[in-house]
Amino acid sequence: MKIYSMQKLHFILILVFAVFLNACTTKKQVSKNNDLPTIEKTHGVTPEVSAPSMKSKERSEPAVTLGEISSLQSKVLNKTIPLSIHLPANYDSSRKTYPVLYMLGSDYRARFAMLASTLDYMGEGQIPEMILIGIDLPEGNSVLLPTWENQDTTIPDNYINFFETELIPHVDKNYRTASFKVLFGGSNSGFFTVYTLLNNPLLFNGYFASSPSLYNIPTELQQKIKSGPLKTLSENRFLHVIYSDDEGLTNDVSEFTRVLAAHKPESFTYKVDELVNQGHVPAMDFTQFLLTLYPDYNPFNFRENLESLDKVKQHFDRLSKRYGYEIQPPISVIFDLGFVTIRSKNLIAAEEIFQYSLKVYPEGKDSYLGMGLVRQTQGQLESAKAMYEKALTIDPDFSLAKRWLQRL
């Protein structure tokens, strides 16, 4: 299926530009209300940060952080594997578990930065927040291919073993992970993503392959589709392939998907998008991958139709059953619901909403900000002050809490 629009390209380019300049994303404003404090936010979470004056003190922290560098000593591969790790913004303030996205080739720093920024941006309400684990490939991603001379697959097979027996258990042990994993790779790493699916489909729940080099061992791949582990798959798995029409992959991808369509099990779904004139490993691929994986994650528009907390919880319960792990409403959705409920003067329901927020996000600054607004609207100013101060204890630079506290 060809996609002729330039959807999301502008957004992605802005992200990459912002990463290189180490600049913060400017948040949009919602309309003001005369009865309540002015709220400047995107998705109800992050306040707008005004440009610093010339007299302001220089911050010691970077404006943008993209994660930490780690490593894992692999017995299977007999070498140390460098890792890049990016956690969700709300990781420390919640008790949730998070799905994990594994990226091959995170030593391509601009690409890793783009994925981390995209997950942060979309995790505010378009997709679930996710842990990003980058696997560096300092020898180049061709190490994930069968050998050129005799098509030996020992090394890619060892990498699958490394994921299964070492890396995934290591990540599950050290982070609050949900039982939902996605593998992302581009070019030769995209080939490995498809190769992993065909050889061990249960290892990941979703497989993202951008411009995969499917001209490598095409006969063997087709045979794996016809008689390999995928053939007897009974659990839901998903593959999404994206490539561009100007990189010479059309025939290989078409033949691969023709065989896949004829032999795939019922529990397996896939999608193939051919973009137009976007080059090798298209820049907008990752956004399309995520939107396709979570097409109806957040259908709510509280400013048009006020929903209830029960309806919000029911929606995310249905998503949890579909994806096989607990998906709780993001703090942005809860805050938006609570805010418009306060504006509708239903303070009993608003208090219930922010009590729920405090339960799910016990260290979430927005949980306390919202409850402070409830108390302020109820006329309980001392209680409101305590809530705003608690939000500032969590984040001393929380400008929205500072302003609301000053206006009490």
C-alpha positions as CSV (number, residue, x, y, z in Angstrom):
1,M,0.0,0.0,0.0
2,K,1.5,3.3,-1.0
3,I,1.3,6.4,1.1
4,Y,1.5,9.6,-0.8
5,S,1.1,12.2,2.0
6,M,3.9,13.6,4.0
7,Q,2.2,12.9,7.2
8,K,4.2,13.4,10.4
9,L,7.3,14.3,8.4
10,H,7.2,17.9,9.6
11,F,6.8,16.8,13.2
12,I,9.8,14.4,12.9
13,L,12.1,16.9,11.3
14,I,11.3,19.3,14.1
15,L,12.1,16.7,16.7
16,V,15.5,15.9,15.1
17,F,16.3,19.7,14.9
18,A,15.3,20.1,18.5
19,V,17.5,17.3,19.6
20,F,20.6,18.7,17.8
21,L,20.0,22.2,19.3
22,N,19.4,20.7,22.7
23,A,16.2,22.8,23.0
24,C,12.9,22.3,24.8
25,T,9.7,21.8,23.0
26,T,7.3,24.7,23.4
27,K,3.9,23.7,24.6
28,K,0.7,25.0,23.2
29,Q,-1.9,26.9,25.3
30,V,-5.5,26.0,26.0
31,S,-8.2,28.6,26.4
32,K,-8.3,30.7,29.6
33,N,-11.1,30.6,32.2
34,N,-11.8,33.6,34.4
35,D,-12.8,31.4,37.4
36,L,-9.7,29.2,37.5
37,P,-6.0,29.7,37.3
38,T,-4.6,30.1,33.8
39,I,-3.4,26.8,32.5
40,E,-0.7,26.6,29.9
41,K,-0.1,23.0,28.9
42,T,-0.1,20.2,26.3
43,H,-2.4,17.2,27.1
44,G,-2.7,18.6,30.7
45,V,0.8,17.7,31.8
46,T,3.7,20.0,31.0
47,P,3.5,23.7,31.7
48,E,4.9,26.2,29.2
49,V,8.3,27.4,30.1
50,S,9.0,30.9,29.1
51,A,12.3,32.0,27.6
52,P,14.9,32.7,30.3
53,S,15.9,36.4,30.8
54,M,19.5,37.5,30.3
55,K,19.8,37.8,34.1
56,S,18.6,34.2,34.9
57,K,21.1,31.8,36.4
58,E,22.5,29.2,34.0
59,R,21.1,25.8,34.7
60,S,23.5,22.9,35.4
61,E,21.1,20.3,33.9
62,P,20.7,19.9,30.2
63,A,17.5,21.0,28.6
64,V,17.0,17.6,27.0
65,T,18.1,14.3,28.3
66,L,17.9,11.2,26.2
67,G,18.9,8.4,28.6
68,E,21.9,6.7,30.0
69,I,24.7,4.5,28.6
70,S,25.1,1.0,30.0
71,S,26.4,-2.3,28.8
72,L,25.9,-6.0,29.3
73,Q,28.6,-8.7,29.2
74,S,27.3,-11.4,26.9
75,K,28.5,-15.0,27.2
76,V,26.4,-16.0,24.1
77,L,28.2,-13.4,21.9
78,N,31.4,-13.5,23.9
79,K,31.7,-9.7,24.0
80,T,30.4,-6.6,25.9
81,I,27.3,-5.2,24.3
82,P,26.9,-1.4,24.7
83,L,23.3,-0.3,25.6
84,S,21.5,3.0,25.5
85,I,18.5,3.2,27.9
86,H,15.7,5.8,27.9
87,L,13.0,5.7,30.5
88,P,9.5,7.4,30.4
89,A,9.2,10.8,32.0
90,N,6.7,9.4,34.5
91,Y,8.7,6.3,35.3
92,D,9.8,7.4,38.8
93,S,6.4,9.0,39.7
94,S,4.2,5.9,39.0
95,R,3.9,2.3,40.0
96,K,3.1,1.2,36.5
97,T,4.9,-1.3,34.4
98,Y,5.9,-0.3,30.9
99,P,6.2,-2.1,27.5
100,V,9.7,-2.2,26.1
101,L,10.9,-1.2,22.7
102,Y,14.2,-2.7,21.7
103,M,16.1,-0.7,19.0
104,L,18.9,-2.3,17.0
105,G,21.8,0.1,16.1
106,S,21.4,2.7,18.8
107,D,25.0,3.8,18.2
108,Y,23.4,5.8,15.4
109,R,22.8,8.5,18.0
110,A,20.6,10.8,15.9
111,R,18.2,7.9,15.2
112,F,18.2,6.9,18.9
113,A,17.5,10.5,19.9
114,M,14.6,10.7,17.4
115,L,13.0,7.5,18.8
116,A,13.4,8.7,22.4
117,S,12.0,12.1,21.6
118,T,9.1,10.5,19.7
119,L,8.2,8.2,22.5
120,D,8.3,11.1,25.0
121,Y,6.1,13.3,22.8
122,M,3.6,10.6,21.8
123,G,3.6,9.1,25.3
124,E,1.8,12.2,26.6
125,G,-1.5,10.7,25.2
126,Q,-1.2,9.1,21.8
127,I,0.5,5.9,22.8
128,P,1.5,4.2,26.1
129,E,4.7,5.3,27.6
130,M,7.5,2.9,26.7
131,I,11.0,2.0,27.9
132,L,13.5,2.3,25.1
133,I,16.5,-0.1,25.0
134,G,19.0,0.6,22.4
135,I,21.5,-2.1,21.3
136,D,24.7,-0.6,19.9
137,L,26.2,-2.3,16.9
138,P,29.7,-0.8,16.7
139,E,30.8,-3.4,14.1
140,G,27.9,-2.3,11.8
141,N,24.5,-3.8,11.3
142,S,25.8,-6.1,8.7
143,V,26.8,-8.4,11.6
144,L,23.1,-9.3,11.8
145,L,23.1,-10.8,8.3
146,P,24.0,-14.3,7.1
147,T,27.6,-14.4,5.8
148,W,28.0,-13.4,2.1
149,E,30.1,-16.4,1.1
150,N,28.0,-19.4,2.3
151,Q,24.9,-17.8,3.8
152,D,25.8,-19.0,7.3
153,T,23.3,-17.7,9.9
154,T,25.3,-18.5,13.1
155,I,25.7,-14.9,14.1
156,P,22.1,-13.7,13.7
157,D,21.0,-16.9,15.4
158,N,23.3,-16.1,18.3
159,Y,21.9,-12.6,18.6
160,I,18.4,-14.1,18.9
161,N,19.7,-16.3,21.6
162,F,21.3,-13.2,23.3
163,F,18.0,-11.4,23.3
164,E,16.1,-14.4,24.7
165,T,18.6,-15.6,27.4
166,E,20.5,-12.5,28.4
167,L,19.2,-9.1,27.4
168,I,15.5,-9.4,27.9
169,P,15.9,-11.1,31.3
170,H,18.4,-8.4,32.3
171,V,16.0,-5.6,31.4
172,D,13.0,-7.4,33.1
173,K,15.1,-7.8,36.3
174,N,16.2,-4.1,36.4
175,Y,13.2,-2.2,35.2
176,R,9.4,-2.3,35.8
177,T,8.5,-4.0,32.5
178,A,5.2,-5.1,31.1
179,S,4.8,-8.4,29.3
180,F,4.8,-6.6,25.9
181,K,7.9,-6.2,23.8
182,V,8.6,-4.7,20.4
183,L,11.7,-5.1,18.2
184,F,12.7,-2.2,15.8
185,G,15.3,-2.4,13.1
186,G,16.2,-0.6,9.9
187,S,18.0,-1.8,6.8
188,N,20.1,-4.8,7.7
189,S,18.7,-4.5,11.2
190,G,15.3,-4.6,9.6
191,F,16.2,-7.9,8.0
192,F,17.1,-9.2,11.4
193,T,13.8,-8.1,12.8
194,V,12.0,-10.1,10.1
195,Y,14.4,-13.0,10.6
196,T,13.7,-13.1,14.3
197,L,10.0,-13.1,13.7
198,L,10.3,-16.1,11.4
199,N,12.6,-18.0,13.7
200,N,11.2,-17.1,17.2
201,P,7.9,-15.3,16.8
202,L,7.0,-15.5,20.5
203,L,10.1,-13.5,21.5
204,F,8.5,-10.2,20.8
205,N,4.8,-9.1,20.5
206,G,5.5,-6.6,17.7
207,Y,8.1,-6.4,14.9
208,F,8.9,-3.1,13.2
209,A,11.1,-3.4,10.0
210,S,12.1,-0.2,8.2
211,S,13.6,-0.8,4.7
212,P,14.5,-4.4,5.6
213,S,17.1,-6.0,3.4
214,L,14.9,-8.9,2.3
215,Y,17.1,-9.7,-0.7
216,N,19.2,-11.7,1.7
217,I,18.4,-15.4,1.7
218,P,14.9,-14.8,0.2
219,T,14.4,-18.5,-0.5
220,E,15.2,-19.4,3.1
221,L,12.9,-16.7,4.4
222,Q,10.0,-18.0,2.3
223,Q,10.6,-21.5,3.5
224,K,10.5,-20.3,7.1
225,I,7.1,-18.7,6.4
226,K,5.8,-22.0,4.9
227,S,7.1,-24.4,7.5
228,G,8.8,-22.6,10.4
229,P,7.6,-21.6,13.9
230,L,5.3,-18.9,12.5
231,K,3.2,-21.4,10.7
232,T,1.9,-22.9,14.0
233,L,1.7,-19.6,15.9
234,S,-1.4,-19.4,18.1
235,E,-0.7,-16.1,20.0
236,N,-1.3,-12.7,18.5
237,R,1.8,-11.2,16.8
238,F,2.2,-8.1,14.5
239,L,4.7,-7.1,11.8
240,H,4.8,-3.7,10.1
241,V,7.1,-3.1,7.2
242,I,7.8,0.4,5.8
243,Y,10.1,1.3,2.9
244,S,10.3,3.8,0.1
245,D,9.7,3.2,-3.6
246,D,13.1,4.7,-4.6
247,E,15.4,2.2,-2.8
248,G,14.9,-0.9,-4.9
249,L,13.0,-3.0,-2.4
250,T,9.6,-3.1,-4.0
251,N,10.0,-6.5,-5.7
252,D,11.6,-8.2,-2.7
253,V,9.0,-6.9,-0.3
254,S,6.1,-7.8,-2.7
255,E,7.3,-11.3,-3.1
256,F,7.9,-11.7,0.7
257,T,4.4,-10.4,1.5
258,R,2.8,-12.6,-1.2
259,V,4.2,-15.7,0.4
260,L,3.3,-14.4,3.9
261,A,-0.3,-13.7,2.9
262,A,-0.7,-17.2,1.5
263,H,0.7,-19.1,4.5
264,K,0.3,-16.9,7.7
265,P,-1.6,-18.2,10.7
266,E,-4.9,-16.5,11.7
267,S,-3.3,-15.0,14.8
268,F,-0.7,-13.1,12.9
269,T,-1.3,-9.7,11.3
270,Y,0.9,-7.5,9.2
271,K,1.0,-4.2,7.4
272,V,3.2,-3.0,4.6
273,D,3.5,0.7,3.6
274,E,5.4,1.8,0.6
275,L,6.2,5.5,0.8
276,V,7.0,7.7,-2.2
277,N,10.5,9.2,-2.6
278,Q,11.5,9.0,1.0
279,G,14.8,7.2,0.7
280,H,16.3,4.4,2.7
281,V,14.9,3.9,6.2
282,P,12.4,6.8,5.9
283,A,12.5,9.5,8.6
284,M,8.7,9.2,9.4
285,D,8.6,5.4,9.8
286,F,8.7,5.3,13.6
287,T,5.7,7.5,14.1
288,Q,3.6,5.4,11.6
289,F,4.7,2.2,13.3
290,L,3.5,3.5,16.7
291,L,0.2,4.9,15.4
292,T,-0.5,1.6,13.6
293,L,0.3,-0.4,16.7
294,Y,-2.0,1.7,18.9
295,P,-4.6,3.1,16.5
296,D,-7.3,4.0,19.1
297,Y,-5.2,4.5,22.3
298,N,-6.7,7.8,23.3
299,P,-10.1,8.6,21.6
300,F,-11.1,11.2,24.2
301,N,-11.7,14.9,23.5
302,F,-12.9,16.2,26.8
303,R,-13.4,19.7,25.5
304,E,-16.1,18.5,23.1
305,N,-17.7,15.7,25.0
306,L,-17.2,15.3,28.7
307,E,-16.7,11.7,29.6
308,S,-16.7,10.0,33.0
309,L,-13.8,8.4,34.9
310,D,-15.6,5.0,34.5
311,K,-15.7,5.3,30.7
312,V,-12.0,6.2,30.7
313,K,-11.1,3.2,32.9
314,Q,-13.3,0.9,30.8
315,H,-11.6,2.0,27.6
316,F,-8.1,1.2,29.0
317,D,-9.4,-2.1,30.4
318,R,-10.4,-3.1,26.9
319,L,-6.9,-2.1,25.6
320,S,-5.3,-4.1,28.4
321,K,-7.2,-7.3,27.3
322,R,-6.3,-6.7,23.6
323,Y,-2.6,-6.2,24.2
324,G,-2.2,-8.7,27.0
325,Y,-0.8,-6.4,29.7
326,E,-2.2,-3.7,32.0
327,I,-2.6,-0.3,30.3
328,Q,-3.6,2.4,32.7
329,P,-4.8,5.8,31.6
330,P,-1.9,8.3,31.2
331,I,-1.7,11.1,33.7
332,S,-2.4,13.6,30.9
333,V,-5.8,12.0,30.1
334,I,-6.7,11.9,33.9
335,F,-5.6,15.5,34.3
336,D,-7.6,16.7,31.3
337,L,-10.7,14.9,32.5
338,G,-10.3,16.3,36.0
339,F,-9.7,19.8,34.8
340,V,-12.8,20.0,32.6
341,T,-14.8,18.3,35.4
342,I,-13.8,21.2,37.7
343,R,-14.9,23.7,35.1
344,S,-18.3,22.0,34.9
345,K,-18.6,22.6,38.7
346,N,-18.9,18.9,39.5
347,L,-16.4,18.9,42.3
348,I,-17.4,15.5,43.8
349,A,-16.5,13.8,40.5
350,A,-13.4,15.9,40.1
351,E,-12.1,14.9,43.5
352,E,-12.8,11.2,42.6
353,I,-10.7,11.7,39.4
354,F,-7.7,13.2,41.2
355,Q,-7.9,10.6,44.0
356,Y,-7.6,8.0,41.3
357,S,-4.7,10.0,39.8
358,L,-2.9,9.9,43.2
359,K,-3.4,6.2,43.4
360,V,-2.0,5.5,39.9
361,Y,0.7,8.2,40.0
362,P,1.5,8.6,43.7
363,E,4.5,10.8,43.0
364,G,3.1,12.5,39.9
365,K,3.3,16.3,40.3
366,D,0.2,16.7,38.2
367,S,-1.8,14.5,40.5
368,Y,-1.1,17.0,43.4
369,L,-1.6,20.0,41.1
370,G,-5.1,18.8,40.1
371,M,-6.1,17.9,43.7
372,G,-4.8,21.4,44.8
373,L,-7.1,22.9,42.2
374,V,-10.0,20.9,43.5
375,R,-9.3,22.1,47.1
376,Q,-8.9,25.7,45.9
377,T,-12.2,25.6,44.1
378,Q,-13.8,24.1,47.2
379,G,-12.4,27.1,49.2
380,Q,-10.0,24.9,51.2
381,L,-7.1,27.1,50.7
382,E,-4.7,25.6,53.2
383,S,-5.3,22.2,51.8
384,A,-4.7,23.6,48.3
385,K,-1.5,25.2,49.4
386,A,-0.3,21.8,50.8
387,M,-1.0,20.1,47.5
388,Y,0.8,22.8,45.4
389,E,3.8,22.6,47.8
390,K,3.8,18.8,47.4
391,A,3.9,19.2,43.6
392,L,6.9,21.6,44.1
393,T,8.6,19.1,46.4
394,I,8.5,16.6,43.5
395,D,9.6,19.2,40.9
396,P,11.0,22.4,42.4
397,D,10.9,24.0,38.9
398,F,7.2,23.3,38.3
399,S,6.3,26.8,37.2
400,L,2.6,26.1,37.0
401,A,2.4,25.0,40.7
402,K,4.5,28.1,41.6
403,R,2.1,30.5,39.9
404,W,-1.0,28.8,41.4
405,L,0.5,28.9,44.8
406,Q,1.4,32.6,44.5
407,R,-2.2,33.4,43.5
408,L,-3.8,31.7,46.6
